[in-house]
Amino acid sequence: MSDELKRWQVSVWIGKDMDQPVTIYGDSIDELQHAVGNWLRKNDFTRLGNAHPDYEITRRFNYAYSDPQSAPLYRKFLDAKEHKWGQESMPEGWYWVQGDTDYWHDPQRLNDIESLITHFVHDAMIIEKGPDYQEVALTESNFPLHLISTVKRESKELLVNDMLQRGWYIVGLEYESEQDRTHQMTSRKIIFVLGHTEQNAP
């Protein structure tokens, strides 16, 4: 295990307040996803988050297990608005919510722990560069395109910056323009073309 490369990493936040990080590593994104799934299967927890509760992120997901013997889950889980279960405890089982510090959506029920794992791995976990990550060498500011396995296009700079932190590279720019009735250009939008060396990179 100690000889395995740690090119990618994910922090899983557990504990009563979801403020205790567990860092999981992988040599590839596929290996990382399997490692996270295995960790979730082998360890006991009743709260799970994809980020520290104090971090300001727009892709925050929280998960929790509702136990009929515990206090109403929504107060600890959402700490916010009313939902369809009112003041009562939610039916027993796993739930997830997405939101931020100002607004949380209604909790959604999951069938079982495997449903939680699938949802967390594919929709929630935030992949970051690990300690063994090595940047691709650029020659004269050109990206070696033969290394690209996944391509995405994104126009929002905030999301582009987030993707760059997760191992994406800007490999090109595209432009979209809008015209009025006289065919005069009224606006121009930059589309960032991003490439990743891993297949199916999120």
VENPEVEN-V369783 format. One record per pair of residues at least 6 apart in sequence whose C-alpha atoms are under 6 Angstrom apart, sorted by the first residue. I is the first residue (numbers start at 1). J is the second residue. D is the distance in Angstrom with one decimal. If there is no record, write none. Layout:
# VENPEVEN-V369783
I;J;D
I;J;D
This chain:
# VENPEVEN-V369783
5;27;5.0
6;25;5.2
6;26;5.2
6;27;5.3
6;130;5.4
6;131;6.0
6;132;5.0
7;27;5.0
7;130;4.6
7;132;4.6
7;133;4.2
8;25;5.7
8;26;5.3
8;128;5.8
8;129;4.8
8;130;4.3
9;24;5.5
9;25;4.4
9;127;5.9
9;128;5.3
9;130;5.0
10;23;5.6
10;24;5.4
10;127;5.2
11;21;5.9
11;22;5.5
11;23;4.5
12;21;5.5
12;22;5.1
12;50;5.7
13;19;5.7
13;20;5.3
13;21;4.5
13;48;5.6
13;49;4.9
14;20;5.2
14;47;5.5
14;48;4.7
15;47;6.0
18;48;5.9
18;49;5.9
19;52;5.5
25;32;5.9
26;32;4.2
37;117;5.8
46;64;5.5
46;65;5.1
47;63;5.7
47;64;4.5
48;62;5.8
48;63;4.9
49;61;5.9
49;62;4.5
50;61;5.8
50;125;5.5
60;98;5.7
60;99;5.8
61;97;5.8
61;98;4.6
62;96;5.6
62;97;5.5
63;95;5.6
63;96;4.3
64;94;5.7
64;95;5.5
65;93;5.5
65;94;4.4
66;73;6.0
66;92;4.9
66;93;5.3
67;92;5.3
72;89;4.2
73;89;5.7
94;110;5.3
95;107;6.0
95;108;5.4
95;109;4.4
95;110;5.6
96;107;5.4
96;108;5.3
97;107;4.7
98;105;5.9
127;166;6.0
128;166;4.8
129;166;5.9
147;197;5.7
148;195;5.7
148;196;5.5
148;197;4.7
149;196;6.0
149;197;5.1
149;198;5.6
149;199;5.1
150;195;5.6
150;196;5.2
150;199;5.5
151;194;5.6
151;195;4.6
152;193;6.0
152;194;5.3
153;192;5.6
153;193;4.6
154;191;5.7
154;192;5.3
155;191;4.6
155;192;5.9
168;195;5.6
168;196;4.9
169;194;5.3
169;195;5.3
170;193;5.9
170;194;4.5
171;193;5.8
171;194;5.5
172;193;5.0
173;191;5.7
173;192;4.9
173;193;5.6
174;190;5.9
174;191;4.9
175;189;5.6
175;190;4.7
175;191;5.7
176;188;5.7
176;189;5.1
177;187;5.5
177;188;4.3
178;185;5.7
178;186;5.6
178;187;5.4
179;185;4.3
179;186;5.3
